């Protein structure tokens, strides 16, 4: 058991039964990699552009097996899962570990921080393709059932995707318990189908010998174009690798390891070997070996089971993207947008309407443009392979900075995994023109948007600090301006941590009065996923009328202002206080502006997507008031 498991809070998911969590992991973590057999082997055969000989089929199965073993089992399950940030995982959590200063608004972004932003952006790019290719490949089984159903594939796929995104607002709490058992049936079934295929050609077990994979590599080197296409297609069997790490906080490393080692890896191995055996015995089924390797009566039930599995895989990815966007918001990489927490038990279960319908539009567009899983396969994988390469780079710094591993040992590991990751990335890069441009373009656009927004927030924060007034000077101004004192407590939610914000100074002077007690409340993002209650709120008394409350939040948490005030000052004061939320109306100077014109266009067009600040902070009621102030940057 890891240290993070031992130190988990009593109500944290990691405190549950490991066996139960291993079952949950099947639905939450392994949906993407678990549905890869639907298309990975088939697309690799097509990329080879030759008759499915025993050497080719076994070489592909061997390559997939050893890729799963080295990248997924050794790199992620054994290695990367150890890099938990207070029990949470994902590339942003890893960046926060190796460069904690990155996520302070005034902290230097640096190369590693930029890599982390790029990695998370690439995940968003591939996130648009994953539901599309998963559901479309499952529905293509209708053509295997009967060619008459071929015209129905795209319409049915669009209906399923639309229904999937339509139910997101209800959350996954109620149906989430069904995911694990369904995926247990899925992995068991594909393993049994694989055994059936192996039974037709037992010699396929020789593919477990790494020499089969090496022979495939050496024989394909003569045609680099074909080799790159095959390596890019083989990588599709690994595309769920980053999910193992990103979903670490949902179930914990022990549960992920148990589920993968004892069920997922054996089931995937059997299925890929079974597909290879079936193609060797029946070369005519190479166009869809997954559905055609079993008896004919299995096609119909497998279509329904595959549909369920791909919906679950898509659901897990969509939920993961909601959590990723939430983290970006907390780290000042994206504007605050409307969110809905769909569970009172799990922090990560969040619904973000704007993200949901952008994803829906992207998925529908992908299906209509590419039309088949074969065509979508050209667009799929390139961004994830780039993210995996970035993870390897960041892991080197985690080993040397956080674990104090000998730099030579860490470098050797980084080079070993990096060469493999780079090979897959280059193989996928060859698919750029055929469709790989889509996730890469989306990822680069997201990276530019995030860095532009971060720079914008930094400039605004610096400008606010410049215009702020020290507390002693403010108190003196109250006397000079003959500001009247009214009973009660004013809680001012402000971005200025060490002085009185110009927003509040302007408000007081305009109204000519101020409450007898003033509480300046700031929200401070921390480079950890969760700040637990004892350390979440800090209170400092400045003078007899003014005190400061700091609410410290991890990047997986949402600010609840009234709860923070109740914790710091008591429930009675929190109920009776008047809350003031300041916001700035920002204008760009015509000349000499601190922000470039193109970044300004980006951030100015993001503002309509932002939620009202009172909604984001969960502040409602008659004693809540928004106050504004215009500044130029």
Backbone torsions as a table, in degrees:
resi	resn	phi	psi	omega
1	UNK	NA	136.6	-177.6
2	UNK	-78.5	163.8	179.5
3	UNK	-61.8	-37.5	-178.8
4	UNK	-65.5	-30.9	177.1
5	UNK	-71.2	-42.1	-178.5
6	UNK	-64.5	-34.0	-176.1
7	UNK	-93.6	8.2	-176.8
8	UNK	-63.3	147.6	176.2
9	UNK	-66.2	154.1	-177.7
10	UNK	-58.4	-32.4	-178.4
11	UNK	-93.7	5.5	-179.2
12	UNK	-77.3	146.2	-179.5
13	UNK	-54.2	-31.2	-175.8
14	UNK	-68.5	-12.2	179.4
15	UNK	-80.9	-4.3	-179.2
16	UNK	-82.4	175.7	179.8
17	UNK	-61.8	133.7	179.2
18	UNK	-63.0	-38.8	-179.9
19	UNK	-64.6	-41.7	177.3
20	UNK	-64.2	-42.5	179.5
21	UNK	-65.6	-33.8	176.3
22	UNK	-63.2	-37.2	176.4
23	UNK	-67.0	-43.5	177.8
24	UNK	-62.0	-37.9	-179.0
25	UNK	-59.2	-31.2	179.7
26	UNK	-59.7	-36.5	-179.1
27	UNK	-88.6	-34.7	-174.3
28	UNK	-85.5	-39.3	-168.7
29	UNK	-100.6	-40.1	-166.0
30	UNK	-103.3	12.4	-178.3
31	UNK	-62.5	-43.3	-176.5
32	UNK	-67.8	-55.1	-178.3
33	UNK	-67.3	-27.3	-178.7
34	UNK	-73.6	-23.3	178.8
35	UNK	-98.4	0.3	178.0
36	UNK	-60.1	-32.6	177.8
37	UNK	-58.1	-18.3	178.0
38	UNK	-61.4	-29.1	-173.3
39	UNK	-138.6	-20.5	-172.1
40	UNK	-62.4	-51.8	-178.3
41	UNK	-64.9	-43.2	-179.0
42	UNK	-60.8	-45.1	-178.1
43	UNK	-70.3	-31.7	177.1
44	UNK	-67.6	-41.1	175.3
45	UNK	-59.5	-43.5	-179.8
46	UNK	-64.9	-37.2	-179.9
47	UNK	-66.9	-29.1	180.0
48	UNK	-66.3	-26.3	174.5
49	UNK	57.5	42.5	177.7
50	UNK	-156.1	169.0	178.9
51	UNK	-61.8	141.7	-176.7
52	UNK	-75.8	83.9	176.9
53	UNK	-77.6	161.0	176.4
54	UNK	-56.2	-39.5	-179.4
55	UNK	-64.4	-40.3	-179.4
56	UNK	-68.8	-49.2	-177.7
57	UNK	-61.6	-44.8	-179.6
58	UNK	-70.0	-34.4	177.4
59	UNK	-63.4	-41.4	178.9
60	UNK	-65.5	-46.1	178.9
61	UNK	-60.8	-39.6	179.6
62	UNK	-66.1	-44.1	-179.8
63	UNK	-60.8	-43.9	179.7
64	UNK	-64.3	-44.2	-178.9
65	UNK	-60.3	-48.4	-176.3
66	UNK	-73.7	-26.2	173.9
67	UNK	-68.4	-43.9	175.8
68	UNK	-60.7	-40.5	-177.4
69	UNK	-67.0	-47.1	-174.4
70	UNK	-77.7	-50.5	-173.6
71	UNK	-78.8	-50.1	-174.2
72	UNK	-80.5	-51.7	-175.6
73	UNK	-72.7	-56.5	-175.3
74	UNK	-72.3	-51.5	-174.5
75	UNK	-70.0	-52.9	-173.5
76	UNK	-87.1	-56.4	-173.6
77	UNK	-65.0	-44.5	-178.8
78	UNK	-84.0	-40.0	-171.9
79	UNK	-99.1	-67.6	-170.1
80	UNK	-61.3	-34.4	-179.4
81	UNK	-60.7	-17.7	177.7
82	UNK	-74.5	-19.0	-177.9
83	UNK	-87.7	64.5	179.9
84	UNK	-93.0	140.2	178.1
85	UNK	-101.5	91.9	-176.8
86	UNK	54.9	43.3	177.2
87	UNK	89.1	-7.7	-178.0
88	UNK	-106.1	155.6	-179.7
89	UNK	-129.5	-171.3	-177.6
90	UNK	108.1	159.4	-173.2
91	UNK	-65.2	-33.6	177.3
92	UNK	-68.5	-36.8	176.1
93	UNK	-64.3	-37.1	179.8
94	UNK	-67.9	-41.8	177.5
95	UNK	-62.8	-40.9	179.0
96	UNK	-63.6	-28.0	176.9
97	UNK	-72.7	-46.7	-173.4
98	UNK	-83.3	-26.7	177.9
99	UNK	-137.8	73.9	-177.0
100	UNK	-60.3	-25.3	-179.3
101	UNK	-71.4	-16.9	-177.5
102	UNK	-57.9	-36.4	-169.9
103	UNK	-92.2	-0.3	167.1
104	UNK	-74.8	137.8	-175.2
105	UNK	-56.6	-34.4	178.5
106	UNK	-92.5	1.2	-177.9
107	UNK	-76.8	153.8	179.9
108	UNK	-71.3	133.0	-178.9
109	UNK	-69.7	-53.0	176.6
110	UNK	71.9	171.9	-178.0
111	UNK	-66.3	-42.8	-177.9
112	UNK	-66.2	-39.7	176.8
113	UNK	-62.6	-41.6	178.1
114	UNK	-64.3	-39.8	176.9
115	UNK	-61.5	-40.9	178.5
116	UNK	-62.9	-41.8	177.6
117	UNK	-64.5	-41.7	177.8
118	UNK	-62.8	-43.5	179.9
119	UNK	-60.6	-45.2	179.1
120	UNK	-67.0	-34.5	177.9
121	UNK	-66.7	-39.7	178.0
122	UNK	-64.7	-35.0	177.0
123	UNK	-62.5	-40.4	177.0
124	UNK	-63.0	-41.3	179.7
125	UNK	-61.2	-46.7	179.2
126	UNK	-73.9	-22.3	179.9
127	UNK	-63.2	-25.2	177.1
128	UNK	-73.7	-29.8	-175.6
129	UNK	-86.7	-32.6	-173.9
130	UNK	-56.3	-53.8	178.6
131	UNK	-60.2	-36.0	-177.6
132	UNK	-63.7	-52.1	-175.9
133	UNK	-71.8	-32.8	-178.9
134	UNK	-67.2	-52.4	-178.2
135	UNK	-68.6	-40.3	-179.4
136	UNK	-63.1	-42.7	179.8
137	UNK	-65.8	-34.5	177.1
138	UNK	-66.9	-42.9	-177.8
139	UNK	-71.7	-20.5	176.9
140	UNK	-66.9	-12.2	172.6
141	UNK	-64.5	-20.8	176.7
142	UNK	-61.1	-33.6	178.7
143	UNK	-69.5	-30.6	176.9
144	UNK	-71.0	-37.8	179.6
145	UNK	-61.8	-47.5	173.6
146	UNK	-163.5	135.0	179.5
147	UNK	-58.3	-20.9	-179.1
148	UNK	-65.0	-21.7	-179.0
149	UNK	-86.2	-1.4	-176.3
150	UNK	-55.3	-42.2	179.8
151	UNK	-67.0	-14.8	-176.7
152	UNK	-86.6	-12.7	-171.4
153	UNK	-59.2	-52.9	-177.0
154	UNK	-67.7	-47.7	178.5
155	UNK	-58.3	-42.8	179.8
156	UNK	-64.7	-40.4	177.8
157	UNK	-60.3	-43.9	-179.8
158	UNK	-64.3	-39.5	178.8
159	UNK	-64.5	-44.2	-179.4
160	UNK	-64.2	-44.7	-179.9
161	UNK	-63.6	-42.2	179.2
162	UNK	-63.6	-43.9	177.5
163	UNK	-62.9	-37.7	180.0
164	UNK	-62.1	-46.2	-179.4
165	UNK	-74.5	-27.4	-179.9
166	UNK	-67.9	-30.7	-177.2
167	UNK	-89.6	0.1	-177.9
168	UNK	-60.7	-32.6	-176.5
169	UNK	-65.2	-18.6	179.1
170	UNK	-84.4	-12.4	178.0
171	UNK	82.6	169.1	-177.1
172	UNK	-105.5	5.1	-174.8
173	UNK	-62.3	-44.7	-175.0
174	UNK	-72.7	-42.7	-175.4
175	UNK	-91.5	-9.4	-176.3
176	UNK	-60.6	-30.6	-178.5
177	UNK	-68.6	-18.3	178.5
178	UNK	-82.8	-20.3	-173.4
179	UNK	-60.9	-49.7	-176.4
180	UNK	-58.2	-52.5	179.2
181	UNK	-59.6	-39.2	179.0
182	UNK	-63.8	-43.3	179.0
183	UNK	-70.3	-27.9	173.1
184	UNK	-62.1	-44.5	176.4
185	UNK	-62.9	-40.5	-178.6
186	UNK	-61.8	-52.2	-177.7
187	UNK	-65.1	-38.2	177.6
188	UNK	-63.0	-42.3	-176.8
189	UNK	-68.6	-44.8	-179.0
190	UNK	-68.0	-29.7	175.1
191	UNK	-66.4	-42.2	179.2
192	UNK	-67.5	-39.0	175.7
193	UNK	-61.5	-40.3	176.7
194	UNK	-61.3	-41.9	177.4
195	UNK	-61.3	-38.2	177.5
196	UNK	-61.2	-44.6	179.1
197	UNK	-65.7	-41.7	179.2
198	UNK	-61.3	-34.7	179.9
199	UNK	-61.7	-26.3	179.1
200	UNK	-78.8	-22.5	-178.3
201	UNK	-151.8	75.5	-174.8
202	UNK	-58.5	-23.9	-179.6
203	UNK	-61.4	-13.7	-179.9
204	UNK	-64.1	-19.1	177.8
205	UNK	-62.8	-18.9	175.5
206	UNK	-64.3	-14.8	178.4
207	UNK	-67.1	-15.9	176.4
208	UNK	-69.8	-14.4	174.5
209	UNK	-74.6	123.1	-177.6
210	UNK	-60.5	-18.1	179.1
211	UNK	-63.3	-29.5	177.1
212	UNK	-62.0	-42.9	178.4
213	UNK	-67.1	-40.3	179.9
214	UNK	-64.6	-39.6	178.6
215	UNK	-64.8	-37.4	177.4
216	UNK	-63.7	-42.0	-179.4
217	UNK	-63.9	-49.0	-176.9
218	UNK	-67.0	-35.2	-178.9
219	UNK	-74.0	-24.9	-177.5
220	UNK	-91.6	-10.9	-177.8
221	UNK	-62.0	-28.0	-178.2
222	UNK	-60.4	-28.8	177.9
223	UNK	-121.4	92.7	-173.2
224	UNK	-63.2	-33.1	179.5
225	UNK	-63.4	-46.2	178.3
226	UNK	-66.3	-41.7	-179.7
227	UNK	-60.6	-45.4	179.9
228	UNK	-63.5	-40.3	179.3
229	UNK	-63.5	-40.5	179.1
230	UNK	-67.6	-43.9	-179.3
231	UNK	-63.8	-37.7	177.3
232	UNK	-64.7	-37.9	179.2
233	UNK	-71.9	-39.4	178.6
234	UNK	-62.5	-33.5	-179.7
235	UNK	-61.2	-23.3	179.6
236	UNK	-60.9	-21.5	176.6
237	UNK	-73.8	-10.9	-175.3
238	UNK	-112.1	1.8	-167.8
239	UNK	-64.7	-14.5	176.9
240	UNK	-89.2	6.8	-175.8
241	UNK	-61.0	-44.1	-179.5
242	UNK	-64.9	-26.4	179.0
243	UNK	-65.0	-30.6	177.9
244	UNK	-57.0	-40.9	-177.6
245	UNK	-83.4	-41.8	-177.2
246	UNK	-63.2	-33.1	-178.1
247	UNK	-95.2	16.9	-178.6
248	UNK	-55.8	-41.2	-175.8
249	UNK	-69.3	-19.4	-178.1
250	UNK	-74.6	-38.7	-172.8
251	UNK	-131.5	-18.6	179.2
252	UNK	91.5	153.7	-176.7
253	UNK	-62.5	-43.1	-179.0
254	UNK	-58.3	-40.9	-179.7
255	UNK	-67.7	-40.7	179.0
256	UNK	-63.2	-44.7	-179.8
257	UNK	-62.6	-44.1	-177.8
258	UNK	-63.5	-45.5	-178.4
259	UNK	-64.2	-41.9	-176.6
260	UNK	-70.5	-46.6	-173.8
261	UNK	-69.5	-40.4	-172.3
262	UNK	-94.4	-14.4	180.0
263	UNK	-135.2	-55.7	-170.5
264	UNK	-63.2	-52.3	-178.2
265	UNK	-62.4	-47.0	176.9
266	UNK	-61.3	-40.7	-178.6
267	UNK	-65.4	-43.7	178.4
268	UNK	-63.8	-43.1	179.4
269	UNK	-59.5	-47.9	-179.4
270	UNK	-61.6	-41.3	-176.6
271	UNK	-68.0	-43.7	179.5
272	UNK	-66.4	-39.5	175.8
273	UNK	-64.4	-39.2	179.2
274	UNK	-64.5	-40.1	177.5
275	UNK	-63.5	-41.0	178.7
276	UNK	-62.6	-44.4	-180.0
277	UNK	-63.3	-42.7	-178.4
278	UNK	-64.3	-39.0	179.4
279	UNK	-68.0	-36.6	178.7
280	UNK	-64.3	-41.7	-178.2
281	UNK	-78.0	-37.3	-177.2
282	UNK	-127.5	80.7	-176.5
283	UNK	-57.4	-23.5	-176.3
284	UNK	-69.5	-15.4	-176.7
285	UNK	-91.6	10.0	-175.3
286	UNK	-62.2	-19.0	-179.0
287	UNK	-73.1	-21.5	176.9
288	UNK	-160.9	69.6	-174.9
289	UNK	-65.8	-25.6	-177.6
290	UNK	-60.8	-51.1	-177.4
291	UNK	-78.2	-27.6	-171.4
292	UNK	-95.0	-4.3	-177.0
293	UNK	-78.3	-20.1	-179.9
294	UNK	-94.6	179.8	174.5
295	UNK	-59.6	154.2	-174.6
296	UNK	-61.5	-30.2	-177.8
297	UNK	-70.2	-12.6	-178.7
298	UNK	-84.0	-12.2	-173.9
299	UNK	-62.3	-50.6	-176.2
300	UNK	-60.8	-52.5	179.1
301	UNK	-63.2	-31.9	179.5
302	UNK	-69.4	-30.9	176.6
303	UNK	-63.0	-45.5	179.9
304	UNK	-66.6	-41.5	179.4
305	UNK	-67.0	-40.0	178.2
306	UNK	-65.5	-38.0	177.3
307	UNK	-60.6	-44.3	178.7
308	UNK	-63.6	-42.9	-178.1
309	UNK	-66.1	-40.5	-179.1
310	UNK	-71.5	-33.6	174.9
311	UNK	-63.2	-42.8	178.3
312	UNK	-64.4	-42.5	178.5
313	UNK	-61.7	-42.2	179.3
314	UNK	-67.4	-41.0	179.9
315	UNK	-60.4	-44.5	-179.8
316	UNK	-62.5	-40.2	180.0
317	UNK	-68.5	-41.7	179.5
318	UNK	-61.4	-46.3	178.4
319	UNK	-61.3	-39.7	178.5
320	UNK	-63.7	-36.7	178.5
321	UNK	-69.2	-35.9	174.3
322	UNK	-58.2	-45.9	179.8
323	UNK	-64.1	-40.0	179.7
324	UNK	-63.4	-44.2	179.2
325	UNK	-65.0	-38.9	177.0
326	UNK	-60.0	-42.6	177.4
327	UNK	-61.3	-43.0	179.9
328	UNK	-62.4	-38.2	177.5
329	UNK	-63.3	-44.7	-179.2
330	UNK	-65.9	-23.6	-179.0
331	UNK	-97.4	14.6	178.4
332	UNK	62.1	30.1	176.7
333	UNK	-97.8	-18.3	178.6
334	UNK	-141.5	156.1	179.1
335	UNK	-69.5	153.6	175.0
336	UNK	-63.6	128.9	-179.1
337	UNK	-127.8	165.5	-176.3
338	UNK	-64.5	129.9	-179.8
339	UNK	-129.9	153.9	174.9
340	UNK	-134.7	121.8	176.1
341	UNK	-83.3	121.4	-172.9
342	UNK	-96.5	2.3	178.0
343	UNK	-146.7	139.4	175.8
344	UNK	-91.5	6.7	-177.9
345	UNK	-112.8	-35.1	-175.8
346	UNK	-112.0	122.6	-179.2
347	UNK	-62.2	-38.0	-171.3
348	UNK	-77.7	-6.1	-177.7
349	UNK	-87.5	95.4	-174.2
350	UNK	-128.9	141.5	174.5
351	UNK	-115.0	125.5	179.1
352	UNK	-119.3	102.9	-173.4
353	UNK	-54.3	-45.7	-176.4
354	UNK	-63.0	-41.3	178.7
355	UNK	-67.6	-40.4	-178.3
356	UNK	-57.6	-47.8	-175.1
357	UNK	-80.9	-23.4	170.4
358	UNK	-66.2	-42.4	177.4
359	UNK	-63.3	-42.9	179.4
360	UNK	-59.4	-47.9	179.7
361	UNK	-59.6	-43.1	-179.9
362	UNK	-63.6	-42.4	-179.8
363	UNK	-65.7	-44.0	179.0
364	UNK	-62.1	-42.1	178.9
365	UNK	-62.9	-41.2	179.3
366	UNK	-60.3	-45.0	-179.0
367	UNK	-64.4	-43.6	-177.3
368	UNK	-70.4	-32.3	-177.9
369	UNK	-81.0	-46.7	-173.2
370	UNK	-90.0	-31.1	170.1
371	UNK	72.4	-33.0	-178.7
372	UNK	-131.8	158.0	177.5
373	UNK	-67.6	-29.6	176.8
374	UNK	-60.8	-46.5	180.0
375	UNK	-67.9	-39.4	178.9
376	UNK	-66.5	-28.6	178.6
377	UNK	-59.5	-27.5	178.7
378	UNK	-70.0	-27.3	-179.7
379	UNK	-91.2	-15.3	-170.6
380	UNK	-93.3	140.6	170.7
381	UNK	104.7	-29.0	-173.4
382	UNK	-64.2	-40.7	-178.3
383	UNK	-72.5	-39.9	179.5
384	UNK	-65.4	-38.3	178.4
385	UNK	-63.9	-35.9	175.1
386	UNK	-65.5	-40.0	178.1
387	UNK	-64.8	-39.6	178.1
388	UNK	-62.9	-39.0	177.7
389	UNK	-64.8	-41.3	177.3
390	UNK	-63.5	-40.1	177.8
391	UNK	-59.9	-40.8	178.2
392	UNK	-62.1	-42.1	178.6
393	UNK	-62.6	-46.1	-179.5
394	UNK	-65.7	-33.3	179.2
395	UNK	-64.0	-33.1	176.4
396	UNK	-59.1	-45.4	-179.2
397	UNK	-71.1	-31.4	175.0
398	UNK	-64.9	-42.8	179.9
399	UNK	-63.7	-42.8	-175.6
400	UNK	-81.1	-38.1	-175.4
401	UNK	-87.4	-40.4	-174.3
402	UNK	-97.3	-34.8	-177.2
403	UNK	-102.8	-5.6	178.2
404	UNK	56.0	35.3	177.0
405	UNK	-74.2	145.9	176.8
406	UNK	-52.1	125.8	-176.8
407	UNK	-55.3	-33.9	179.7
408	UNK	-66.8	-40.6	178.1
409	UNK	-66.1	-45.3	179.5
410	UNK	-61.8	-40.1	179.5
411	UNK	-65.9	-39.2	179.1
412	UNK	-62.0	-43.5	178.2
413	UNK	-65.0	-42.9	-179.4
414	UNK	-63.3	-40.1	179.6
415	UNK	-67.1	-43.0	-179.6
416	UNK	-58.8	-55.1	-179.3
417	UNK	-72.8	-32.7	-179.0
418	UNK	-64.5	-38.8	178.4
419	UNK	-61.8	-43.5	179.6
420	UNK	-65.8	-46.9	179.0
421	UNK	-59.7	-42.0	-179.0
422	UNK	-66.1	-38.5	177.6
423	UNK	-61.3	-44.0	177.6
424	UNK	-66.4	-39.1	179.8
425	UNK	-62.0	-44.3	179.4
426	UNK	-66.4	-37.4	177.0
427	UNK	-61.7	-42.2	177.6
428	UNK	-70.2	-32.2	-178.5
429	UNK	-63.1	-27.3	178.4
430	UNK	-65.8	-16.5	179.8
431	UNK	-92.5	11.9	-173.0
432	UNK	-58.6	-47.9	-176.2
433	UNK	-68.6	-36.9	-176.8
434	UNK	-72.3	-13.0	-178.9
435	UNK	158.8	-14.9	-179.7
436	UNK	-64.0	-18.8	177.7
437	UNK	-61.4	-27.1	-173.8
438	UNK	-65.2	-59.0	180.0
439	UNK	-66.5	-33.2	178.3
440	UNK	-65.1	-43.7	179.4
441	UNK	-63.5	-43.7	178.5
442	UNK	-62.4	-42.3	-179.9
443	UNK	-63.7	-43.6	-180.0
444	UNK	-67.8	-37.0	176.9
445	UNK	-64.2	-44.2	178.3
446	UNK	-62.3	-38.9	178.5
447	UNK	-62.4	-44.6	179.6
448	UNK	-64.5	-41.3	179.4
449	UNK	-62.5	-45.4	-177.5
450	UNK	-65.4	-45.4	-179.7
451	UNK	-67.8	-34.4	177.5
452	UNK	-66.5	-43.4	-179.8
453	UNK	-65.9	-40.3	179.3
454	UNK	-62.5	-43.2	178.8
455	UNK	-64.6	-41.0	178.5
456	UNK	-60.0	-47.8	-179.6
457	UNK	-64.2	-35.5	178.8
458	UNK	-66.0	-44.1	179.8
459	UNK	-63.5	-44.2	179.3
460	UNK	-62.7	-42.4	179.7
461	UNK	-62.3	-44.0	178.6
462	UNK	-63.4	-39.7	179.8
463	UNK	-66.1	-40.2	177.3
464	UNK	-62.1	-42.9	179.3
465	UNK	-63.1	-38.1	178.5
466	UNK	-62.7	-36.9	-176.0
467	UNK	-88.6	-6.0	-176.3
468	UNK	-74.6	163.6	-175.6
469	UNK	-120.6	129.8	176.3
470	UNK	-57.0	149.5	-176.5
471	UNK	-58.4	-46.9	179.0
472	UNK	-57.7	-41.0	179.3
473	UNK	-66.0	-37.1	178.2
474	UNK	-64.7	-43.1	179.7
475	UNK	-63.8	-38.7	177.1
476	UNK	-64.7	-38.4	180.0
477	UNK	-64.8	-34.3	178.2
478	UNK	-58.4	-40.6	179.9
479	UNK	-71.5	-45.0	-177.5
480	UNK	-62.7	-39.6	-177.7
481	UNK	-86.4	-0.1	-179.1
482	UNK	54.2	48.5	179.1
483	UNK	-72.2	127.0	-178.7
484	UNK	-74.6	148.6	177.7
485	UNK	-103.0	128.5	178.0
486	UNK	-115.0	151.7	-177.4
487	UNK	-64.7	155.5	173.2
488	UNK	108.4	-176.0	-178.0
489	UNK	-120.9	130.4	174.7
490	UNK	-105.3	125.0	175.8
491	UNK	-105.7	114.1	-177.0
492	UNK	-104.5	115.7	176.7
493	UNK	-84.1	114.0	-170.9
494	UNK	-135.6	154.3	176.7
495	UNK	-88.0	-13.6	-177.7
496	UNK	-86.2	121.2	-171.5
497	UNK	-93.6	-18.9	-170.9
498	UNK	-123.8	2.5	-177.5
499	UNK	-152.6	-169.8	178.2
500	UNK	-95.6	121.7	-177.4
501	UNK	-61.9	144.6	176.2
502	UNK	-60.2	-24.8	177.6
503	UNK	-61.8	-45.5	-177.8
504	UNK	-75.0	-38.7	177.3
505	UNK	-58.2	-47.0	179.9
506	UNK	-62.2	-42.7	-178.7
507	UNK	-62.5	-45.7	-178.3
508	UNK	-64.5	-44.8	-178.1
509	UNK	-67.9	-34.7	178.8
510	UNK	-68.9	-35.8	-176.9
511	UNK	-92.4	-19.5	177.4
512	UNK	71.6	20.1	178.7
513	UNK	-155.8	159.9	176.6
514	UNK	-152.5	148.3	179.7
515	UNK	-63.0	154.9	-176.7
516	UNK	-67.2	-26.0	177.6
517	UNK	-122.7	132.3	-178.3
518	UNK	-120.9	126.8	177.0
519	UNK	-115.8	117.4	176.9
520	UNK	-94.2	114.1	-174.6
521	UNK	-112.3	123.1	176.5
522	UNK	-119.2	147.6	177.3
523	UNK	-104.6	120.2	-176.6
524	UNK	-111.1	111.6	177.1
525	UNK	-70.5	138.8	-178.5
526	UNK	-114.3	151.1	-178.6
527	UNK	-81.1	40.9	176.9
528	UNK	-135.8	157.4	-178.3
529	UNK	-68.1	-42.9	-174.2
530	UNK	-137.0	131.8	168.9
531	UNK	-105.2	115.9	-175.5
532	UNK	-77.9	161.9	-165.1
533	UNK	-51.5	-45.3	-176.7
534	UNK	-58.9	-28.9	-176.5
535	UNK	-107.4	7.1	-170.4
536	UNK	-79.6	-33.5	-173.3
537	UNK	-121.8	129.7	175.3
538	UNK	-118.9	140.6	-179.0
539	UNK	-126.5	131.4	178.2
540	UNK	-129.9	125.4	177.2
541	UNK	-86.4	119.3	-178.5
542	UNK	-88.1	-48.4	174.1
543	UNK	-153.5	-168.5	-174.2
544	UNK	-67.5	-16.6	-179.0
545	UNK	-115.5	-19.6	-172.4
546	UNK	-122.4	135.0	172.9
547	UNK	-142.1	157.1	-177.2
548	UNK	-116.6	136.4	175.8
549	UNK	-121.5	128.3	178.2
550	UNK	-113.2	124.1	177.0
551	UNK	-101.3	112.6	-179.3
552	UNK	-96.7	125.6	-175.8
553	UNK	-128.5	140.1	170.4
554	UNK	-77.3	169.1	-174.6
555	UNK	-77.6	-1.7	173.7
556	UNK	-99.9	2.2	-173.2
557	UNK	-110.0	162.7	177.7
558	UNK	-119.3	139.5	-178.4
559	UNK	-71.5	129.9	171.2
560	UNK	-124.6	98.1	-167.6
561	UNK	-64.6	-45.8	-176.2
562	UNK	-63.7	-35.6	176.8
563	UNK	-64.2	-40.3	179.7
564	UNK	-64.0	-42.8	179.3
565	UNK	-65.6	-39.5	178.3
566	UNK	-63.4	-39.4	179.0
567	UNK	-67.3	-36.5	-176.4
568	UNK	-83.6	-39.2	-170.3
569	UNK	-118.0	-12.4	-178.7
570	UNK	111.1	152.2	-176.4
571	UNK	-64.2	-37.8	-177.7
572	UNK	-62.6	-45.4	-179.7
573	UNK	-66.2	-40.5	-179.7
574	UNK	-62.4	-35.2	-178.8
575	UNK	-73.5	-32.9	-174.8
576	UNK	-96.6	-13.9	-174.7
577	UNK	-68.4	154.3	172.4
578	UNK	-99.7	127.5	-175.9
579	UNK	-103.3	133.5	177.7
580	UNK	-122.9	126.2	-179.4
581	UNK	-114.7	116.4	-178.6
582	UNK	-86.6	142.2	171.7
583	UNK	-142.2	152.9	-174.8
584	UNK	-105.8	137.3	169.2
585	UNK	-94.9	107.1	-170.9
586	UNK	-97.4	131.8	175.2
587	UNK	-123.9	147.2	179.6
588	UNK	-93.3	133.9	176.1
589	UNK	-65.1	147.8	178.7
590	UNK	-64.0	-45.4	177.8
591	UNK	-130.6	152.0	178.7
592	UNK	74.2	18.8	179.8
593	UNK	-70.5	149.6	179.0
594	UNK	-80.5	-10.1	-179.1
595	UNK	-121.9	137.1	-178.3
596	UNK	-66.7	164.3	-175.1
597	UNK	-66.6	-44.3	-177.9
598	UNK	-67.7	-47.5	174.2
599	UNK	-57.3	-35.8	178.7
600	UNK	-64.6	-40.0	176.3
601	UNK	-60.1	-39.9	179.9
602	UNK	-63.1	-54.1	-174.3
603	UNK	-68.8	-34.2	179.6
604	UNK	-67.9	-31.4	177.5
605	UNK	-82.8	-13.3	175.4
606	UNK	-80.0	-24.2	-175.5
607	UNK	-57.2	-39.5	178.6
608	UNK	-61.1	-23.8	179.2
609	UNK	-81.0	-16.1	-175.1
610	UNK	-72.1	144.5	177.2
611	UNK	-78.4	156.0	170.7
612	UNK	-58.7	137.0	-173.8
613	UNK	-62.1	-31.2	177.6
614	UNK	-67.9	-34.8	176.9
615	UNK	-68.6	-41.9	-178.1
616	UNK	-63.9	-38.1	-179.3
617	UNK	-88.4	7.1	179.0
618	UNK	58.2	42.4	179.3
619	UNK	-107.8	114.4	179.3
620	UNK	-138.2	157.6	176.8
621	UNK	124.6	172.2	-175.8
622	UNK	-73.4	-19.0	-177.8
623	UNK	-97.1	30.3	179.4
624	UNK	-122.7	130.5	-177.3
625	UNK	-137.6	136.4	174.8
626	UNK	-95.3	135.9	177.7
627	UNK	-127.8	138.9	-175.2
628	UNK	-119.3	165.8	-178.3
629	UNK	-157.9	134.4	-177.0
630	UNK	-94.0	130.4	175.1
631	UNK	-132.1	156.8	177.4
632	UNK	-113.1	143.3	177.4
633	UNK	-128.3	NA	NA
